[in-house]
Amino acid sequence: MEFAFVSGDPALDLAGTVGSRRDGAVDALATPADLERWVAECAGLPERVSADAETFEAALELREAIYRLALDRVLGRPFEPGALGIVNGIAAGPAPEVELSDAGMRVSGDLRAVLAQVARGGIALLADRGACLKECGRPGCTRIYVDRSRGARRAWCGMDACGNRVKAAAYRARKRASAIS
């Protein structure tokens, strides 16, 4: 399964590894190897980490807590205390090592450090009242994203995954309506 990094933040991209949460959820992180691959593909995180059963479960807990808090924020609800505890607890973990060289920035660390970095980034995002968080407008998609578009008019998590589907469905509906007329 391919990962979509369209949410505008690694914490939201982690939460987005479960698709269609309300209509038969599809989990892109079914195994520790999936999580290792997600970390390697996510910009700004180490290229290689190992996930054992314990850190894999911690990542899934963090993912669900971030989703819950982001949804609370989108819906204007108070944050759920259990989810806050999970995110704050994981954010207190070790920081990844960052090195600058002529080749650019290199980030290294174990999965606990990665999760702590993702949690801290999620905290910063969710604490920012100026960040415009939205849920995708495609029916069935439950991805939450940061809308940085001019006028905050973005309607979908990503054009490839959802925007094109919505536009194609609207086109087909117009074609059917004109054929009936």
C-alpha positions as CSV (number, residue, x, y, z in Angstrom):
1,M,0.0,0.0,0.0
2,E,1.3,3.5,-0.8
3,F,1.4,6.2,1.8
4,A,0.0,9.6,1.0
5,F,1.9,12.5,2.6
6,V,-0.6,15.2,1.8
7,S,-1.7,16.4,5.2
8,G,0.9,19.1,5.6
9,D,2.4,17.7,8.8
10,P,3.9,14.3,9.7
11,A,1.6,13.9,12.7
12,L,-1.5,14.3,10.5
13,D,0.1,12.1,7.9
14,L,0.6,9.4,10.6
15,A,-3.1,9.8,11.5
16,G,-4.0,9.5,7.9
17,T,-2.5,6.0,7.6
18,V,-6.0,4.8,8.4
19,G,-8.4,5.6,5.6
20,S,-12.2,5.7,5.5
21,R,-12.5,5.6,9.3
22,R,-16.3,5.8,9.2
23,D,-16.9,3.4,6.2
24,G,-14.8,0.3,6.8
25,A,-11.4,1.5,7.9
26,V,-8.3,0.6,5.8
27,D,-5.1,0.5,7.9
28,A,-1.9,1.1,6.0
29,L,0.2,0.2,9.1
30,A,-0.8,-3.5,9.5
31,T,2.7,-4.6,10.5
32,P,5.9,-3.2,12.1
33,A,7.5,-3.4,8.6
34,D,4.8,-1.0,7.3
35,L,5.6,1.5,10.1
36,E,9.4,1.2,9.3
37,R,8.6,2.0,5.6
38,W,6.3,4.9,6.6
39,V,9.1,6.5,8.7
40,A,11.6,6.0,5.9
41,E,9.3,7.7,3.4
42,C,8.3,10.6,5.6
43,A,10.4,13.7,5.0
44,G,12.5,14.8,8.0
45,L,12.5,11.5,9.7
46,P,15.4,8.9,9.8
47,E,15.7,6.7,6.8
48,R,16.0,3.5,8.9
49,V,14.4,2.5,12.2
50,S,13.4,-0.8,13.6
51,A,9.9,-1.4,15.1
52,D,9.5,-4.1,17.7
53,A,6.0,-5.1,19.0
54,E,6.1,-2.5,21.8
55,T,7.1,0.5,19.7
56,F,4.7,-0.5,17.0
57,E,1.8,-0.5,19.5
58,A,3.0,2.9,20.8
59,A,3.0,4.2,17.3
60,L,-0.6,3.0,16.7
61,E,-1.7,4.6,20.0
62,L,0.0,7.9,19.0
63,R,-1.7,7.7,15.6
64,E,-5.1,7.3,17.1
65,A,-4.5,10.0,19.8
66,I,-3.4,12.5,17.2
67,Y,-6.4,11.7,15.0
68,R,-8.8,12.2,18.0
69,L,-7.2,15.5,19.0
70,A,-7.1,16.8,15.4
71,L,-10.8,15.8,15.0
72,D,-11.6,17.5,18.3
73,R,-9.9,20.7,16.9
74,V,-11.7,20.5,13.6
75,L,-15.1,20.1,15.3
76,G,-14.3,22.8,17.9
77,R,-14.6,20.3,20.8
78,P,-12.4,20.3,24.0
79,F,-9.5,17.8,23.6
80,E,-10.1,14.3,24.9
81,P,-8.0,13.9,28.1
82,G,-6.9,10.3,27.3
83,A,-5.6,11.3,23.9
84,L,-3.8,14.3,25.4
85,G,-2.1,12.0,27.9
86,I,-0.9,9.7,25.2
87,V,0.5,12.5,23.0
88,N,2.1,14.4,25.8
89,G,3.6,11.2,27.3
90,I,5.2,10.2,24.0
91,A,6.4,13.8,23.3
92,A,8.4,13.6,26.5
93,G,10.6,10.9,24.9
94,P,14.1,11.3,23.5
95,A,14.8,13.6,20.5
96,P,16.3,12.4,17.3
97,E,19.9,13.4,16.5
98,V,20.2,16.0,13.7
99,E,23.4,16.7,11.8
100,L,24.2,19.3,9.2
101,S,26.7,18.6,6.5
102,D,27.5,19.8,2.9
103,A,25.1,17.1,1.8
104,G,22.2,18.5,3.9
105,M,20.5,17.5,7.0
106,R,20.7,14.0,8.4
107,V,18.3,12.8,11.1
108,S,18.9,9.7,13.0
109,G,17.5,7.9,16.0
110,D,15.4,5.0,17.1
111,L,11.7,4.7,16.7
112,R,11.0,6.1,20.2
113,A,12.8,9.3,19.1
114,V,10.8,9.4,15.9
115,L,7.5,9.0,17.7
116,A,8.6,11.7,20.2
117,Q,9.4,14.1,17.3
118,V,6.1,13.4,15.6
119,A,4.2,13.9,18.8
120,R,6.0,17.2,19.5
121,G,5.2,18.4,16.0
122,G,1.6,17.4,16.5
123,I,1.5,19.3,19.7
124,A,2.9,22.4,18.0
125,L,0.3,22.1,15.2
126,L,-2.7,21.5,17.4
127,A,-1.7,24.3,19.8
128,D,-1.5,26.8,16.9
129,R,-5.0,28.4,16.7
130,G,-4.0,30.0,13.4
131,A,-3.5,26.7,11.7
132,C,-6.6,25.9,9.6
133,L,-7.3,22.2,10.0
134,K,-10.0,20.6,7.9
135,E,-11.3,17.1,7.1
136,C,-11.3,16.1,3.5
137,G,-14.4,16.9,1.6
138,R,-14.6,13.7,-0.3
139,P,-17.3,11.4,1.1
140,G,-15.6,8.5,2.8
141,C,-12.3,10.2,3.3
142,T,-11.5,11.1,6.9
143,R,-8.0,12.5,6.4
144,I,-7.4,15.7,8.3
145,Y,-5.0,18.2,6.7
146,V,-3.6,21.7,7.2
147,D,-5.2,24.1,4.7
148,R,-2.5,26.6,3.7
149,S,-4.3,27.6,0.5
150,R,-5.1,31.2,-0.3
151,G,-8.3,32.1,1.4
152,A,-8.3,28.6,3.1
153,R,-10.5,27.3,0.2
154,R,-8.8,23.8,-0.2
155,A,-11.6,21.2,-0.1
156,W,-9.7,17.9,-0.3
157,C,-6.7,16.3,1.4
158,G,-5.0,15.9,-1.9
159,M,-5.8,16.3,-5.5
160,D,-4.5,12.9,-6.6
161,A,-6.3,10.8,-4.0
162,C,-9.5,12.7,-3.5
163,G,-9.9,15.8,-5.6
164,N,-9.7,14.0,-8.9
165,R,-12.2,11.4,-7.7
166,V,-14.7,14.1,-6.7
167,K,-14.2,16.0,-9.9
168,A,-14.6,12.9,-12.1
169,A,-17.8,11.9,-10.2
170,A,-19.2,15.4,-10.7
171,Y,-18.3,15.2,-14.5
172,R,-20.0,11.8,-14.8
173,A,-23.1,13.1,-13.0
174,R,-23.3,16.1,-15.4
175,K,-22.9,13.8,-18.4
176,R,-25.7,11.5,-17.2
177,A,-28.0,14.5,-16.5
178,S,-27.4,15.9,-19.9
179,A,-28.0,12.5,-21.5
180,I,-31.4,12.3,-19.7
181,S,-32.5,15.8,-20.8
